[in-house]
């Protein structure tokens, strides 16, 4: 069983998948930083100095000024600002994946067309 596990683990597809997962994690951090540090601050400025990280609804009678204060006080909250930021993160990742898959599909179509053209040529 250990031999089978080792053979499975060193197959090319498993290694490719592992590399893909690691790169996806790093890409996710880059996108999160892009959204949190580059996109949301100017967007908040355009919306009259809105700090999306501090948009929340208090579910108690206490109404803290910031989300950090609410968490420190143990106040239950609905953090819709963080949710909006997460949606923007998702949209950027989805768009990037769309363009990546679109590009790969175009290259594959070209390769298949070239192979089909070569296969249909009569031998010289």
N, CA and C of each residue as an Amber inpcrd file, in Angstrom:
protein
   372
   0.8220000  -1.1890000   0.0000000   0.0000000   0.0000000   0.0000000
   0.8720000   1.2620000   0.0000000   1.9680000   1.2670000   0.7550000
   2.8590000   2.4240000   0.7630000   3.4860000   2.6350000  -0.6100000
   3.7970000   1.5310000  -1.2920000   4.3740000   1.6240000  -2.6380000
   3.3690000   2.2880000  -3.5910000   2.1110000   1.8760000  -3.5050000
   1.0760000   2.4590000  -4.3530000   0.8840000   3.9440000  -4.0550000
   0.9090000   4.2860000  -2.7660000   0.7750000   5.6880000  -2.3750000
   1.9220000   6.5150000  -2.9300000   3.1510000   5.9950000  -2.8360000
   4.3170000   6.7090000  -3.3530000   4.2100000   6.8800000  -4.8660000
   3.8050000   5.8210000  -5.5680000   3.6480000   5.9060000  -7.0220000
   2.5910000   6.9480000  -7.3990000   1.5060000   6.9650000  -6.6460000
   0.4500000   7.9500000  -6.9000000   0.9580000   9.3650000  -6.6600000
   1.7030000   9.5480000  -5.5640000   2.1560000  10.8840000  -5.1640000
   3.1720000  11.4720000  -6.1340000   3.9330000  10.6350000  -6.8160000
   4.9620000  11.1640000  -7.7070000   4.5170000  11.2190000  -9.1620000
   3.2680000  10.8700000  -9.4290000   2.7570000  11.0180000 -10.7920000
   2.7570000  12.4930000 -11.1580000   2.9250000  12.7660000 -12.4170000
   2.9940000  14.1480000 -12.8890000   1.7650000  14.9610000 -12.5440000
   0.5810000  14.3770000 -12.6670000  -0.6460000  15.1300000 -12.4080000
  -0.7470000  15.5660000 -10.9590000  -0.3370000  14.7120000 -10.0340000
  -0.4240000  15.0610000  -8.6110000   0.5490000  16.1900000  -8.2940000
   1.7420000  16.1180000  -8.8630000   2.7240000  17.1720000  -8.6300000
   2.2390000  18.4810000  -9.2540000   1.6890000  18.4040000 -10.4650000
   1.1330000  19.5940000 -11.1050000   0.0230000  20.2010000 -10.2610000
  -0.8270000  19.3460000  -9.7100000  -1.9190000  19.8240000  -8.8640000
  -1.3710000  20.5110000  -7.6140000  -0.3570000  19.9130000  -7.0030000
   0.2340000  20.5080000  -5.8020000   0.8200000  21.8840000  -6.1120000
   1.5260000  21.9940000  -7.2220000   2.0930000  23.2830000  -7.6210000
   0.9700000  24.2860000  -7.8760000  -0.1020000  23.8300000  -8.5300000
  -1.2380000  24.7020000  -8.8010000  -1.8890000  25.2170000  -7.5230000
  -2.0200000  24.3440000  -6.5330000  -2.6370000  24.7470000  -5.2630000
  -1.7740000  25.7950000  -4.5640000  -0.4600000  25.5760000  -4.5550000
   0.4440000  26.5320000  -3.9080000   0.3900000  27.8770000  -4.6330000
   0.4300000  27.8410000  -5.9670000   0.3500000  29.0890000  -6.7310000
  -0.9960000  29.7810000  -6.5420000  -2.0660000  29.0060000  -6.4630000
  -3.3920000  29.5990000  -6.2460000  -3.4610000  30.2960000  -4.8920000
  -2.8540000  29.6900000  -3.8790000  -2.8220000  30.3260000  -2.5590000
  -2.0780000  31.6470000  -2.5950000  -0.9420000  31.6490000  -3.2840000
  -0.1620000  32.8830000  -3.4060000  -0.9330000  33.9140000  -4.2340000
  -1.5710000  33.4700000  -5.3100000  -2.3550000  34.3730000  -6.1510000
  -3.5040000  34.9690000  -5.3430000  -4.1350000  34.1580000  -4.5020000
  -5.2270000  34.6470000  -3.6590000  -4.7680000  35.7460000  -2.7210000
  -3.5700000  35.5910000  -2.1650000  -3.0360000  36.6310000  -1.2780000
  -2.7490000  37.9170000  -2.0470000  -2.2390000  37.7620000  -3.2640000
  -1.9590000  38.9380000  -4.0870000  -3.2580000  39.6650000  -4.4150000
  -4.2850000  38.9090000  -4.7900000  -5.5750000  39.5310000  -5.1280000
  -6.1740000  40.1910000  -3.8940000  -6.0920000  39.5410000  -2.7400000
  -6.6180000  40.1430000  -1.5090000  -5.9190000  41.4600000  -1.2070000
  -4.6070000  41.4820000  -1.3610000  -3.8690000  42.7220000  -1.1280000
  -4.2500000  43.7810000  -2.1610000  -4.4030000  43.3730000  -3.4110000
  -4.8120000  44.3110000  -4.4540000  -6.1500000  44.9530000  -4.0960000
  -7.0940000  44.1310000  -3.6880000  -8.4210000  44.6510000  -3.3580000
  -8.3760000  45.4970000  -2.0900000  -7.7800000  44.9550000  -1.0130000
  -7.7750000  45.6420000   0.2790000  -6.9350000  46.9210000   0.2730000
  -5.7850000  46.8720000  -0.4070000  -4.8260000  47.9630000  -0.2930000
  -4.8130000  48.9300000  -1.4750000  -5.3110000  48.4930000  -2.6440000
  -5.2330000  49.3280000  -3.8370000  -6.6220000  49.7590000  -4.3310000
  -7.5580000  48.8350000  -4.4160000  -8.8640000  49.1350000  -5.0160000
  -9.8470000  49.7580000  -4.0240000  -9.9870000  49.1550000  -2.8430000
 -11.0240000  49.6110000  -1.9140000 -10.7540000  51.0050000  -1.3210000
  -9.5090000  51.3870000  -1.0070000  -9.3260000  52.7440000  -0.4610000
  -9.7800000  53.8550000  -1.4090000  -9.3850000  53.8480000  -2.7050000
  -9.9090000  54.9120000  -3.5760000 -11.4190000  54.8210000  -3.7720000
 -11.9440000  53.6000000  -3.8160000 -13.3930000  53.4270000  -3.9420000
 -14.0900000  54.0230000  -2.7200000 -13.5450000  53.7610000  -1.5460000
 -14.0910000  54.3490000  -0.3220000 -14.0100000  55.8640000  -0.3350000
 -12.9070000  56.3970000  -0.8810000 -12.7460000  57.8430000  -0.9800000
 -13.7970000  58.4420000  -1.9100000 -14.0400000  57.7730000  -3.0240000
 -15.0700000  58.2430000  -3.9580000 -16.4640000  58.2140000  -3.3280000
 -16.6620000  57.2970000  -2.3900000 -17.9580000  57.1730000  -1.7180000
 -17.9650000  57.9260000  -0.3840000 -17.3160000  59.0770000  -0.3750000
 -17.3000000  59.9680000   0.7960000 -16.6110000  59.3430000   2.0040000
 -15.3780000  58.8870000   1.8050000 -14.5190000  58.3490000   2.8730000
 -15.0990000  57.1300000   3.5870000 -15.6700000  56.2170000   2.8420000
 -16.1970000  54.9870000   3.4210000 -15.0500000  54.0120000   3.6300000
 -14.9270000  53.4730000   4.8430000 -13.9530000  52.4190000   5.1400000
 -14.7140000  51.1000000   5.1430000 -14.5510000  50.3360000   4.0790000
 -15.3280000  49.1010000   3.9370000 -15.0670000  48.1110000   5.0600000
 -13.8690000  48.1390000   5.6340000 -13.5520000  47.2160000   6.7210000
 -14.3380000  47.5380000   7.9940000 -14.8820000  48.7260000   8.0800000
 -15.6560000  49.1150000   9.2610000 -17.1450000  49.2710000   8.9850000
 -17.6170000  48.7060000   7.9060000 -19.0620000  48.7170000   7.6520000
 -19.6660000  47.4720000   8.2920000 -20.4730000  47.6920000   9.3000000
 -21.0830000  46.5570000  10.0030000 -22.3700000  47.0050000  10.6730000
 -23.1930000  46.0280000  10.9900000 -24.4100000  46.2650000  11.7620000
 -24.2550000  45.5900000  13.1140000 -24.5000000  46.3210000  14.1570000
 -24.4420000  45.7560000  15.4990000 -25.7470000  45.0140000  15.7770000
 -25.6290000  43.8120000  16.3210000 -26.8120000  43.0210000  16.6520000
 -27.1550000  43.0950000  18.1360000 -26.6510000  44.1120000  18.8040000
 -26.9780000  44.2980000  20.2130000 -27.3370000  45.7650000  20.4370000
 -27.6070000  46.0870000  21.6590000 -27.9550000  47.4640000  21.9930000
 -26.7390000  48.3780000  21.9760000 -25.5340000  47.7910000  22.0880000
 -24.3040000  48.5810000  22.0070000 -24.0350000  48.8930000  20.5410000
 -23.5050000  50.0880000  20.2810000 -23.1700000  50.4940000  18.9190000
 -21.7400000  51.0230000  18.8850000 -20.7540000  50.1090000  18.8510000
 -19.3540000  50.5480000  18.8240000 -19.0330000  51.3230000  17.5480000
 -18.0060000  52.1540000  17.6280000 -17.6280000  52.9940000  16.4830000
 -16.9090000  52.2050000  15.4020000 -16.1530000  51.1910000  15.7930000
 -15.3940000  50.4140000  14.8110000 -15.6620000  48.9230000  14.9960000
 -15.3560000  48.1790000  13.9580000 -15.5060000  46.7260000  14.0310000
 -14.5420000  46.1290000  15.0480000 -13.3240000  46.6590000  15.1120000
 -12.3450000  46.1660000  16.0870000 -12.8650000  46.3500000  17.5130000
 -13.4870000  47.4820000  17.7700000 -14.0480000  47.7510000  19.0980000
 -15.2090000  46.7930000  19.3760000 -16.0340000  46.5420000  18.3710000
 -17.1560000  45.6160000  18.5420000 -16.6470000  44.2150000  18.8750000
 -15.6140000  43.7780000  18.1790000 -15.0440000  42.4520000  18.4530000
 -14.4380000  42.4030000  19.8500000 -13.7330000  43.4660000  20.2290000
 -13.1230000  43.5160000  21.5600000 -14.1870000  43.4740000  22.6540000
 -15.3290000  44.0930000  22.3960000 -16.4160000  44.1260000  23.3830000
 -17.2970000  42.8820000  23.3040000 -17.0540000  42.0300000  22.3200000
 -17.8660000  40.8170000  22.1660000 -19.2500000  41.0790000  21.6030000
 -19.3980000  42.1630000  20.8740000 -20.6840000  42.5340000  20.2920000
 -20.8890000  41.7440000  18.9970000 -22.0000000  41.0320000  18.8580000
 -22.2520000  40.3290000  17.6000000 -22.5620000  41.3270000  16.4880000
 -21.9840000  41.0750000  15.3200000 -22.1370000  42.0110000  14.2080000
 -22.3750000  41.2730000  12.8960000 -22.9500000  41.9800000  11.9570000
 -23.0230000  41.5410000  10.5620000 -22.0350000  42.4260000   9.8180000
 -20.9730000  41.8230000   9.3080000 -19.8560000  42.5640000   8.7150000
 -20.0270000  42.6690000   7.2040000 -20.9460000  43.5010000   6.7710000
 -21.2420000  43.5750000   5.3460000 -20.1330000  44.2680000   4.5510000
 -19.3180000  45.0910000   5.1670000 -18.1960000  45.7140000   4.4690000
 -17.1440000  44.6880000   4.0810000 -16.8450000  43.7810000   4.9860000
 -15.9000000  42.7020000   4.6840000 -16.4910000  41.7970000   3.6110000
 -17.7860000  41.5870000   3.6580000 -18.4550000  40.7710000   2.6420000
 -18.3430000  41.4130000   1.2640000 -18.5290000  42.7240000   1.1870000
 -18.3830000  43.4360000  -0.0910000 -16.9530000  43.2830000  -0.6190000
 -15.9760000  43.4140000   0.2610000 -14.5810000  43.2450000  -0.1310000
 -14.3250000  41.8360000  -0.6450000 -14.9130000  40.8400000  -0.0030000
 -14.7560000  39.4550000  -0.4310000 -15.3870000  39.2310000  -1.8040000
 -16.5090000  39.8750000  -2.0590000 -17.1490000  39.7630000  -3.3760000
 -16.2430000  40.3720000  -4.4570000 -15.6180000  41.5060000  -4.1680000
 -14.6970000  42.1200000  -5.1220000 -13.5010000  41.1900000  -5.3630000
 -12.9700000  40.5800000  -4.2830000 -11.8920000  39.5950000  -4.4210000
 -12.3090000  38.4860000  -5.3750000 -13.4780000  37.9270000  -5.1350000
 -13.9760000  36.8290000  -5.9620000 -14.1160000  37.2560000  -7.4160000
 -14.6570000  38.4420000  -7.6430000 -14.8530000  38.9190000  -9.0180000
 -13.5230000  39.0430000  -9.7470000 -12.5020000  39.5330000  -9.0710000
 -11.1930000  39.6720000  -9.7050000 -10.5910000  38.3030000 -10.0100000
 -10.6820000  37.3700000  -9.0640000 -10.1620000  36.0190000  -9.3030000
 -10.9300000  35.3570000 -10.4380000 -12.2480000  35.4870000 -10.4460000
 -13.0560000  34.8830000 -11.5100000 -12.6940000  35.4720000 -12.8700000
 -12.4950000  36.7750000 -12.9240000 -12.1150000  37.4180000 -14.1770000
 -10.7380000  36.9420000 -14.6430000  -9.8070000  36.8490000 -13.7230000
  -8.4640000  36.3700000 -14.0730000  -8.5240000  34.9250000 -14.5720000
  -9.2990000  34.0840000 -13.9070000  -9.4320000  32.6850000 -14.3360000
 -10.1120000  32.6030000 -15.7020000 -11.0830000  33.4550000 -15.9400000
 -11.7610000  33.4830000 -17.2390000 -10.7650000  33.7720000 -18.3520000
  -9.9450000  34.8150000 -18.1560000  -8.9760000  35.1690000 -19.1930000
  -7.9030000  34.0970000 -19.3500000  -7.5130000  33.4630000 -18.2560000
  -6.5270000  32.3800000 -18.3310000  -7.0760000  31.1980000 -19.1280000
  -8.2790000  30.7490000 -18.7910000  -8.8920000  29.6230000 -19.4970000
  -9.1670000  29.9950000 -20.9540000  -9.5940000  31.2070000 -21.1840000
  -9.8480000  31.6690000 -22.5560000  -8.5730000  31.6170000 -23.3920000
  -7.4750000  32.0740000 -22.8280000  -6.1960000  32.0410000 -23.5240000
  -5.7280000  30.6260000 -23.7990000  -5.8570000  29.7610000 -22.8120000
  -5.4580000  28.3560000 -22.9870000  -6.3120000  27.6990000 -24.0590000
  -7.5990000  27.9650000 -24.0510000  -8.4980000  27.3770000 -25.0510000
  -8.1250000  27.8300000 -26.4550000  -7.7870000  29.0940000 -26.6290000
  -7.3780000  29.6050000 -27.9460000  -6.1070000  28.9160000 -28.4330000
  -5.1330000  28.7620000 -27.5440000  -3.8830000  28.1020000 -27.9170000
  -4.1490000  26.6390000 -28.2910000  -4.9920000  25.9610000 -27.4930000
  -5.3160000  24.5670000 -27.8000000  -6.0030000  24.4380000 -29.1500000
  -6.9300000  25.3440000 -29.4580000  -7.6120000  25.3000000 -30.7550000
  -6.6240000  25.4740000 -31.8950000  -5.6740000  26.3810000 -31.7470000
  -4.6560000  26.5890000 -32.7780000  -3.8050000  25.3360000 -32.9580000
  -3.4060000  24.7270000 -31.8410000  -2.5890000  23.5110000 -31.9310000
  -3.3540000  22.3780000 -32.5980000  -4.6210000  22.1990000 -32.2300000
  -5.4320000  21.1410000 -32.8460000  -5.6290000  21.4140000 -34.3320000
  -5.8390000  22.6810000 -34.7120000  -6.0100000  23.0150000 -36.1260000
  -4.7330000  22.7320000 -36.9080000  -3.5810000  23.0680000 -36.3360000
  -2.3010000  22.8010000 -37.0010000  -2.0700000  21.2960000 -37.1680000
  -2.3670000  20.5290000 -36.1120000  -2.2000000  19.0730000 -36.1900000
  -3.1360000  18.4660000 -37.2180000  -4.3690000  18.9580000 -37.2660000
  -5.3410000  18.4430000 -38.2410000  -4.9010000  18.7820000 -39.6590000
  -4.3360000  19.9860000 -39.8550000  -3.8620000  20.3820000 -41.1710000
  -2.6880000  19.5070000 -41.6090000  -1.7810000  19.2150000 -40.6800000
  -0.6440000  18.3480000 -40.9930000  -1.1020000  16.9280000 -41.2950000
  -2.0730000  16.4420000 -40.5480000  -2.5650000  15.0730000 -40.7410000
  -3.2960000  14.9250000 -42.0580000  -3.9100000  15.9990000 -42.5560000
  -4.6800000  15.9130000 -43.8010000  -3.8130000  16.0930000 -45.0480000
  -2.5410000  16.5070000 -44.8620000  -1.6510000  16.6700000 -46.0130000
  -1.2800000  15.3020000 -46.5740000  -1.2870000  15.1820000 -47.8900000
  -0.8520000  13.9030000 -48.4680000   0.6530000  13.7500000 -48.3040000
   1.1100000  12.5150000 -48.1300000   2.5540000  12.3030000 -47.9760000
   3.3030000  12.7210000 -49.2420000   4.5020000  13.2280000 -49.0720000
   5.2680000  13.7230000 -50.2170000   5.9890000  12.6330000 -50.9330000
